[in-house]
C-alpha cells in the first residue's frame, strides 16, 4: 500500500483533490459517484436559517464547484471554496479525519483511513 510518505507532495495533493471532488459530487445523492470516499455533509445554523430553497441551491453549487484559487485552496486539495449567493458569502470546508472522526487522518490520501466532513458555513461562523 502506498502511504503519504511514499508520494511526492504534488501527487499527494492531486490524489486528495480528486477524492475531495468525488466526495463533493456525491453529496446530492442523485448521481452515483464511483468510489466516492466516505464522509458527512453538514451545515451550520447560519446556513440552515437561510431557508430550504437556499440550502438546496447551495448544496448544488458546492457539488458543482470548480473555482478553486490559490487564496482559497493553497494546498491544492480542493478543501475550501467560496460561494456568493444572493448577497451572502458562504464557505465550504472539507476536513479529513480518521475513521472514528476523532483525530486528523493518519494518511489523508488513503480513503480506507480517512473520513471527510464537508461543512457549509457563513464566514462569521468560522
TIGU-142598 format. One record per atom (N, C-alpha, C): x, y, z; atom name; residue number from 1. Coordinates in nm, 3 decimals, padded with zeros to 5 digits. Layout:
<nodes>
((X; Y; Z); 'CA'; NUM)
...
</nodes>
This chain:
<nodes>
((00.085; -00.118; 00.000); 'N'; 1)
((00.000; 00.000; 00.000); 'CA'; 1)
((00.089; 00.124; 00.000); 'C'; 1)
((00.054; 00.221; -00.082); 'N'; 2)
((00.126; 00.347; -00.086); 'CA'; 2)
((00.079; 00.435; 00.029); 'C'; 2)
((00.174; 00.496; 00.098); 'N'; 3)
((00.138; 00.588; 00.205); 'CA'; 3)
((00.173; 00.728; 00.162); 'C'; 3)
((00.125; 00.825; 00.239); 'N'; 4)
((00.154; 00.965; 00.211); 'CA'; 4)
((00.305; 00.988; 00.204); 'C'; 4)
((00.379; 00.917; 00.287); 'N'; 5)
((00.524; 00.934; 00.288); 'CA'; 5)
((00.587; 00.889; 00.157); 'C'; 5)
((00.518; 00.799; 00.083); 'N'; 6)
((00.570; 00.749; -00.044); 'CA'; 6)
((00.539; 00.842; -00.161); 'C'; 6)
((00.449; 00.936; -00.142); 'N'; 7)
((00.406; 01.024; -00.251); 'CA'; 7)
((00.478; 01.157; -00.244); 'C'; 7)
((00.511; 01.211; -00.362); 'N'; 8)
((00.562; 01.348; -00.359); 'CA'; 8)
((00.444; 01.441; -00.335); 'C'; 8)
((00.469; 01.560; -00.283); 'N'; 9)
((00.358; 01.650; -00.244); 'CA'; 9)
((00.263; 01.685; -00.357); 'C'; 9)
((00.311; 01.696; -00.479); 'N'; 10)
((00.225; 01.731; -00.592); 'CA'; 10)
((00.130; 01.615; -00.623); 'C'; 10)
((00.182; 01.493; -00.624); 'N'; 11)
((00.097; 01.375; -00.649); 'CA'; 11)
((-00.002; 01.355; -00.536); 'C'; 11)
((00.042; 01.377; -00.413); 'N'; 12)
((-00.047; 01.363; -00.299); 'CA'; 12)
((-00.161; 01.465; -00.307); 'C'; 12)
((-00.128; 01.591; -00.338); 'N'; 13)
((-00.231; 01.695; -00.349); 'CA'; 13)
((-00.330; 01.660; -00.459); 'C'; 13)
((-00.281; 01.611; -00.571); 'N'; 14)
((-00.369; 01.574; -00.682); 'CA'; 14)
((-00.461; 01.458; -00.643); 'C'; 14)
((-00.409; 01.360; -00.573); 'N'; 15)
((-00.489; 01.245; -00.528); 'CA'; 15)
((-00.597; 01.289; -00.430); 'C'; 15)
((-00.560; 01.370; -00.332); 'N'; 16)
((-00.656; 01.418; -00.232); 'CA'; 16)
((-00.761; 01.508; -00.298); 'C'; 16)
((-00.718; 01.595; -00.389); 'N'; 17)
((-00.813; 01.683; -00.459); 'CA'; 17)
((-00.915; 01.599; -00.535); 'C'; 17)
((-00.871; 01.494; -00.603); 'N'; 18)
((-00.963; 01.407; -00.675); 'CA'; 18)
((-01.063; 01.339; -00.583); 'C'; 18)
((-01.014; 01.294; -00.467); 'N'; 19)
((-01.103; 01.230; -00.369); 'CA'; 19)
((-01.202; 01.332; -00.313); 'C'; 19)
((-01.154; 01.452; -00.281); 'N'; 20)
((-01.242; 01.556; -00.229); 'CA'; 20)
((-01.347; 01.595; -00.333); 'C'; 20)
((-01.307; 01.603; -00.460); 'N'; 21)
((-01.402; 01.634; -00.567); 'CA'; 21)
((-01.509; 01.525; -00.576); 'C'; 21)
((-01.467; 01.399; -00.572); 'N'; 22)
((-01.562; 01.288; -00.580); 'CA'; 22)
((-01.660; 01.293; -00.463); 'C'; 22)
((-01.610; 01.324; -00.344); 'N'; 23)
((-01.699; 01.334; -00.228); 'CA'; 23)
((-01.799; 01.448; -00.247); 'C'; 23)
((-01.750; 01.567; -00.287); 'N'; 24)
((-01.841; 01.680; -00.309); 'CA'; 24)
((-01.947; 01.647; -00.413); 'C'; 24)
((-01.908; 01.582; -00.522); 'N'; 25)
((-02.003; 01.548; -00.627); 'CA'; 25)
((-02.108; 01.449; -00.579); 'C'; 25)
((-02.077; 01.373; -00.475); 'N'; 26)
((-02.169; 01.270; -00.426); 'CA'; 26)
((-02.271; 01.322; -00.325); 'C'; 26)
((-02.259; 01.446; -00.279); 'N'; 27)
((-02.343; 01.492; -00.167); 'CA'; 27)
((-02.490; 01.508; -00.203); 'C'; 27)
((-02.521; 01.524; -00.329); 'N'; 28)
((-02.661; 01.537; -00.368); 'CA'; 28)
((-02.733; 01.403; -00.362); 'C'; 28)
((-02.659; 01.294; -00.376); 'N'; 29)
((-02.720; 01.163; -00.371); 'CA'; 29)
((-02.803; 01.130; -00.493); 'C'; 29)
((-02.798; 01.214; -00.595); 'N'; 30)
((-02.880; 01.191; -00.714); 'CA'; 30)
((-02.803; 01.121; -00.825); 'C'; 30)
((-02.672; 01.136; -00.824); 'N'; 31)
((-02.588; 01.075; -00.926); 'CA'; 31)
((-02.483; 00.989; -00.857); 'C'; 31)
((-02.479; 00.860; -00.887); 'N'; 32)
((-02.376; 00.777; -00.822); 'CA'; 32)
((-02.237; 00.824; -00.863); 'C'; 32)
((-02.151; 00.836; -00.766); 'N'; 33)
((-02.013; 00.872; -00.792); 'CA'; 33)
((-01.930; 00.750; -00.755); 'C'; 33)
((-01.873; 00.687; -00.856); 'N'; 34)
((-01.797; 00.565; -00.834); 'CA'; 34)
((-01.682; 00.592; -00.738); 'C'; 34)
((-01.672; 00.507; -00.638); 'N'; 35)
((-01.563; 00.513; -00.542); 'CA'; 35)
((-01.555; 00.644; -00.465); 'C'; 35)
((-01.668; 00.710; -00.441); 'N'; 36)
((-01.667; 00.832; -00.361); 'CA'; 36)
((-01.623; 00.797; -00.219); 'C'; 36)
((-01.533; 00.874; -00.162); 'N'; 37)
((-01.490; 00.848; -00.024); 'CA'; 37)
((-01.606; 00.865; 00.074); 'C'; 37)
((-01.592; 00.804; 00.190); 'N'; 38)
((-01.695; 00.813; 00.292); 'CA'; 38)
((-01.683; 00.944; 00.369); 'C'; 38)
((-01.796; 00.992; 00.419); 'N'; 39)
((-01.793; 01.113; 00.498); 'CA'; 39)
((-01.931; 01.165; 00.530); 'C'; 39)
((-01.934; 01.286; 00.583); 'N'; 40)
((-02.058; 01.351; 00.624); 'CA'; 40)
((-02.064; 01.491; 00.563); 'C'; 40)
((-02.184; 01.535; 00.534); 'N'; 41)
((-02.208; 01.671; 00.485); 'CA'; 41)
((-02.295; 01.740; 00.588); 'C'; 41)
((-02.246; 01.851; 00.643); 'N'; 42)
((-02.318; 01.924; 00.747); 'CA'; 42)
((-02.320; 02.072; 00.712); 'C'; 42)
((-02.412; 02.144; 00.778); 'N'; 43)
((-02.415; 02.289; 00.762); 'CA'; 43)
((-02.439; 02.352; 00.897); 'C'; 43)
((-02.394; 02.474; 00.910); 'N'; 44)
((-02.409; 02.546; 01.035); 'CA'; 44)
((-02.549; 02.602; 01.048); 'C'; 44)
((-02.580; 02.648; 01.167); 'N'; 45)
((-02.711; 02.707; 01.195); 'CA'; 45)
((-02.736; 02.828; 01.104); 'C'; 45)
((-02.633; 02.909; 01.083); 'N'; 46)
((-02.650; 03.028; 00.998); 'CA'; 46)
((-02.691; 02.993; 00.856); 'C'; 46)
((-02.632; 02.888; 00.800); 'N'; 47)
((-02.671; 02.844; 00.665); 'CA'; 47)
((-02.810; 02.783; 00.669); 'C'; 47)
((-02.839; 02.703; 00.769); 'N'; 48)
((-02.972; 02.641; 00.781); 'CA'; 48)
((-03.082; 02.748; 00.787); 'C'; 48)
((-03.053; 02.858; 00.852); 'N'; 49)
((-03.152; 02.964; 00.867); 'CA'; 49)
((-03.178; 03.042; 00.738); 'C'; 49)
((-03.098; 03.018; 00.634); 'N'; 50)
((-03.123; 03.083; 00.505); 'CA'; 50)
((-03.247; 03.027; 00.437); 'C'; 50)
((-03.295; 02.911; 00.482); 'N'; 51)
((-03.417; 02.853; 00.427); 'CA'; 51)
((-03.390; 02.733; 00.338); 'C'; 51)
((-03.495; 02.655; 00.317); 'N'; 52)
((-03.484; 02.530; 00.241); 'CA'; 52)
((-03.434; 02.552; 00.099); 'C'; 52)
((-03.492; 02.644; 00.026); 'N'; 53)
((-03.451; 02.667; -00.113); 'CA'; 53)
((-03.304; 02.709; -00.120); 'C'; 53)
((-03.261; 02.795; -00.028); 'N'; 54)
((-03.121; 02.838; -00.026); 'CA'; 54)
((-03.029; 02.719; 00.004); 'C'; 54)
((-03.068; 02.635; 00.099); 'N'; 55)
((-02.986; 02.518; 00.133); 'CA'; 55)
((-02.973; 02.424; 00.014); 'C'; 55)
((-03.082; 02.403; -00.058); 'N'; 56)
((-03.077; 02.316; -00.175); 'CA'; 56)
((-02.988; 02.374; -00.285); 'C'; 56)
((-03.003; 02.503; -00.310); 'N'; 57)
((-02.921; 02.567; -00.413); 'CA'; 57)
((-02.774; 02.568; -00.373); 'C'; 57)
((-02.745; 02.597; -00.249); 'N'; 58)
((-02.606; 02.597; -00.203); 'CA'; 58)
((-02.546; 02.457; -00.211); 'C'; 58)
((-02.622; 02.355; -00.179); 'N'; 59)
((-02.574; 02.217; -00.191); 'CA'; 59)
((-02.541; 02.185; -00.336); 'C'; 59)
((-02.627; 02.226; -00.427); 'N'; 60)
((-02.600; 02.206; -00.571); 'CA'; 60)
((-02.471; 02.278; -00.612); 'C'; 60)
((-02.454; 02.399; -00.565); 'N'; 61)
((-02.335; 02.476; -00.602); 'CA'; 61)
((-02.208; 02.417; -00.543); 'C'; 61)
((-02.215; 02.366; -00.421); 'N'; 62)
((-02.097; 02.301; -00.361); 'CA'; 62)
((-02.061; 02.176; -00.442); 'C'; 62)
((-02.162; 02.096; -00.477); 'N'; 63)
((-02.137; 01.973; -00.554); 'CA'; 63)
((-02.074; 02.003; -00.689); 'C'; 63)
((-02.109; 02.115; -00.751); 'N'; 64)
((-02.058; 02.150; -00.884); 'CA'; 64)
((-01.937; 02.243; -00.881); 'C'; 64)
((-01.896; 02.287; -00.765); 'N'; 65)
((-01.792; 02.390; -00.752); 'CA'; 65)
((-01.662; 02.346; -00.818); 'C'; 65)
((-01.601; 02.438; -00.894); 'N'; 66)
((-01.470; 02.411; -00.952); 'CA'; 66)
((-01.383; 02.537; -00.962); 'C'; 66)
((-01.419; 02.640; -00.889); 'N'; 67)
((-01.348; 02.769; -00.896); 'CA'; 67)
((-01.244; 02.782; -00.784); 'C'; 67)
((-01.160; 02.682; -00.769); 'N'; 68)
((-01.058; 02.687; -00.664); 'CA'; 68)
((-00.948; 02.785; -00.703); 'C'; 68)
((-00.901; 02.859; -00.603); 'N'; 69)
((-00.794; 02.957; -00.625); 'CA'; 69)
((-00.682; 02.932; -00.527); 'C'; 69)
((-00.569; 02.993; -00.552); 'N'; 70)
((-00.457; 02.982; -00.458); 'CA'; 70)
((-00.492; 03.039; -00.322); 'C'; 70)
((-00.578; 03.141; -00.318); 'N'; 71)
((-00.618; 03.200; -00.190); 'CA'; 71)
((-00.706; 03.105; -00.109); 'C'; 71)
((-00.803; 03.043; -00.173); 'N'; 72)
((-00.895; 02.956; -00.100); 'CA'; 72)
((-00.846; 02.812; -00.092); 'C'; 72)
((-00.750; 02.775; -00.174); 'N'; 73)
((-00.705; 02.636; -00.181); 'CA'; 73)
((-00.553; 02.629; -00.196); 'C'; 73)
((-00.478; 02.682; -00.097); 'N'; 74)
((-00.333; 02.693; -00.112); 'CA'; 74)
((-00.260; 02.559; -00.121); 'C'; 74)
((-00.317; 02.452; -00.069); 'N'; 75)
((-00.251; 02.320; -00.073); 'CA'; 75)
((-00.291; 02.239; -00.196); 'C'; 75)
((-00.390; 02.289; -00.271); 'N'; 76)
((-00.434; 02.219; -00.391); 'CA'; 76)
((-00.518; 02.096; -00.362); 'C'; 76)
((-00.577; 02.088; -00.244); 'N'; 77)
((-00.656; 01.972; -00.204); 'CA'; 77)
((-00.804; 01.988; -00.238); 'C'; 77)
((-00.845; 02.101; -00.289); 'N'; 78)
((-00.988; 02.129; -00.316); 'CA'; 78)
((-01.071; 02.112; -00.188); 'C'; 78)
((-01.017; 02.169; -00.081); 'N'; 79)
((-01.081; 02.152; 00.051); 'CA'; 79)
((-01.160; 02.273; 00.097); 'C'; 79)
((-01.151; 02.384; 00.025); 'N'; 80)
((-01.224; 02.503; 00.068); 'CA'; 80)
((-01.268; 02.582; -00.055); 'C'; 80)
((-01.390; 02.636; -00.045); 'N'; 81)
((-01.440; 02.717; -00.155); 'CA'; 81)
((-01.529; 02.829; -00.104); 'C'; 81)
((-01.544; 02.929; -00.186); 'N'; 82)
((-01.626; 03.046; -00.153); 'CA'; 82)
((-01.735; 03.059; -00.258); 'C'; 82)
((-01.859; 03.075; -00.210); 'N'; 83)
((-01.975; 03.089; -00.299); 'CA'; 83)
((-02.047; 03.218; -00.262); 'C'; 83)
((-02.072; 03.300; -00.361); 'N'; 84)
((-02.155; 03.419; -00.341); 'CA'; 84)
((-02.297; 03.383; -00.379); 'C'; 84)
((-02.388; 03.400; -00.283); 'N'; 85)
((-02.526; 03.359; -00.303); 'CA'; 85)
((-02.619; 03.468; -00.252); 'C'; 85)
((-02.690; 03.531; -00.344); 'N'; 86)
((-02.788; 03.634; -00.308); 'CA'; 86)
((-02.735; 03.732; -00.203); 'C'; 86)
((-02.624; 03.795; -00.236); 'N'; 87)
((-02.561; 03.895; -00.150); 'CA'; 87)
((-02.508; 03.838; -00.018); 'C'; 87)
((-02.494; 03.707; -00.010); 'N'; 88)
((-02.438; 03.641; 00.108); 'CA'; 88)
((-02.320; 03.557; 00.063); 'C'; 88)
((-02.208; 03.570; 00.134); 'N'; 89)
((-02.093; 03.486; 00.108); 'CA'; 89)
((-02.105; 03.361; 00.194); 'C'; 89)
((-02.087; 03.246; 00.133); 'N'; 90)
((-02.093; 03.118; 00.202); 'CA'; 90)
((-01.965; 03.042; 00.171); 'C'; 90)
((-01.909; 02.979; 00.272); 'N'; 91)
((-01.789; 02.898; 00.256); 'CA'; 91)
((-01.826; 02.751; 00.267); 'C'; 91)
((-01.744; 02.667; 00.204); 'N'; 92)
((-01.747; 02.525; 00.239); 'CA'; 92)
((-01.606; 02.483; 00.273); 'C'; 92)
((-01.594; 02.392; 00.367); 'N'; 93)
((-01.464; 02.345; 00.415); 'CA'; 93)
((-01.470; 02.194; 00.431); 'C'; 93)
((-01.374; 02.125; 00.375); 'N'; 94)
((-01.361; 01.980; 00.390); 'CA'; 94)
((-01.248; 01.951; 00.488); 'C'; 94)
((-01.278; 01.876; 00.591); 'N'; 95)
((-01.176; 01.833; 00.687); 'CA'; 95)
((-01.161; 01.682; 00.677); 'C'; 95)
((-01.039; 01.634; 00.693); 'N'; 96)
((-01.008; 01.493; 00.678); 'CA'; 96)
((-00.975; 01.432; 00.814); 'C'; 96)
((-01.059; 01.338; 00.856); 'N'; 97)
((-01.048; 01.276; 00.988); 'CA'; 97)
((-01.010; 01.128; 00.977); 'C'; 97)
((-00.973; 01.071; 01.092); 'N'; 98)
((-00.955; 00.927; 01.098); 'CA'; 98)
((-01.093; 00.860; 01.086); 'C'; 98)
((-01.098; 00.727; 01.082); 'N'; 99)
((-01.224; 00.658; 01.058); 'CA'; 99)
((-01.323; 00.673; 01.173); 'C'; 99)
((-01.277; 00.714; 01.290); 'N'; 100)
((-01.365; 00.736; 01.405); 'CA'; 100)
((-01.407; 00.882; 01.419); 'C'; 100)
((-01.365; 00.968; 01.327); 'N'; 101)
((-01.395; 01.111; 01.331); 'CA'; 101)
((-01.345; 01.175; 01.462); 'C'; 101)
((-01.231; 01.128; 01.511); 'N'; 102)
((-01.177; 01.178; 01.636); 'CA'; 102)
((-01.055; 01.267; 01.615); 'C'; 102)
((-00.966; 01.224; 01.529); 'N'; 103)
((-00.841; 01.296; 01.503); 'CA'; 103)
((-00.826; 01.317; 01.353); 'C'; 103)
((-00.724; 01.393; 01.317); 'N'; 104)
((-00.693; 01.407; 01.176); 'CA'; 104)
((-00.654; 01.273; 01.118); 'C'; 104)
((-00.676; 01.255; 00.989); 'N'; 105)
((-00.644; 01.129; 00.923); 'CA'; 105)
((-00.494; 01.102; 00.928); 'C'; 105)
((-00.455; 00.977; 00.960); 'N'; 106)
((-00.313; 00.944; 00.960); 'CA'; 106)
((-00.254; 00.939; 00.819); 'C'; 106)
((-00.339; 00.914; 00.720); 'N'; 107)
((-00.298; 00.909; 00.579); 'CA'; 107)
((-00.406; 00.974; 00.495); 'C'; 107)
((-00.406; 01.107; 00.481); 'N'; 108)
((-00.514; 01.176; 00.411); 'CA'; 108)
((-00.540; 01.128; 00.268); 'C'; 108)
((-00.440; 01.072; 00.203); 'N'; 109)
((-00.460; 01.026; 00.065); 'CA'; 109)
((-00.516; 00.884; 00.057); 'C'; 109)
((-00.536; 00.818; 00.171); 'N'; 110)
((-00.588; 00.681; 00.173); 'CA'; 110)
((-00.733; 00.681; 00.219); 'C'; 110)
((-00.829; 00.658; 00.128); 'N'; 111)
((-00.971; 00.660; 00.166); 'CA'; 111)
((-01.007; 00.558; 00.272); 'C'; 111)
((-00.933; 00.449; 00.283); 'N'; 112)
((-00.962; 00.348; 00.384); 'CA'; 112)
((-00.931; 00.399; 00.525); 'C'; 112)
((-00.845; 00.500; 00.535); 'N'; 113)
((-00.806; 00.554; 00.665); 'CA'; 113)
((-00.861; 00.695; 00.689); 'C'; 113)
((-00.944; 00.743; 00.598); 'N'; 114)
((-00.987; 00.883; 00.602); 'CA'; 114)
((-01.139; 00.894; 00.588); 'C'; 114)
((-01.196; 00.980; 00.671); 'N'; 115)
((-01.338; 01.016; 00.659); 'CA'; 115)
((-01.345; 01.167; 00.642); 'C'; 115)
((-01.430; 01.211; 00.552); 'N'; 116)
((-01.441; 01.353; 00.523); 'CA'; 116)
((-01.562; 01.413; 00.594); 'C'; 116)
((-01.545; 01.537; 00.637); 'N'; 117)
((-01.657; 01.616; 00.687); 'CA'; 117)
((-01.657; 01.744; 00.607); 'C'; 117)
((-01.764; 01.763; 00.530); 'N'; 118)
((-01.781; 01.883; 00.448); 'CA'; 118)
((-01.879; 01.973; 00.520); 'C'; 118)
((-01.832; 02.090; 00.560); 'N'; 119)
((-01.915; 02.185; 00.634); 'CA'; 119)
((-01.945; 02.305; 00.547); 'C'; 119)
((-02.071; 02.342; 00.542); 'N'; 120)
((-02.118; 02.462; 00.473); 'CA'; 120)
((-02.143; 02.565; 00.582); 'C'; 120)
((-02.078; 02.683; 00.573); 'N'; 121)
((-02.086; 02.781; 00.680); 'CA'; 121)
((-02.077; 02.924; 00.630); 'C'; 121)
((-02.121; 03.015; 00.714); 'N'; 122)
((-02.104; 03.158; 00.688); 'CA'; 122)
((-01.968; 03.199; 00.743); 'C'; 122)
((-01.900; 03.294; 00.679); 'N'; 123)
((-01.770; 03.338; 00.730); 'CA'; 123)
((-01.776; 03.383; 00.877); 'C'; 123)
((-01.886; 03.443; 00.918); 'N'; 124)
((-01.898; 03.489; 01.057); 'CA'; 124)
((-01.903; 03.374; 01.156); 'C'; 124)
((-01.925; 03.252; 01.109); 'N'; 125)
((-01.932; 03.137; 01.196); 'CA'; 125)
((-01.800; 03.061; 01.206); 'C'; 125)
((-01.697; 03.110; 01.137); 'N'; 126)
((-01.568; 03.040; 01.139); 'CA'; 126)
((-01.494; 03.067; 01.266); 'C'; 126)
</nodes>
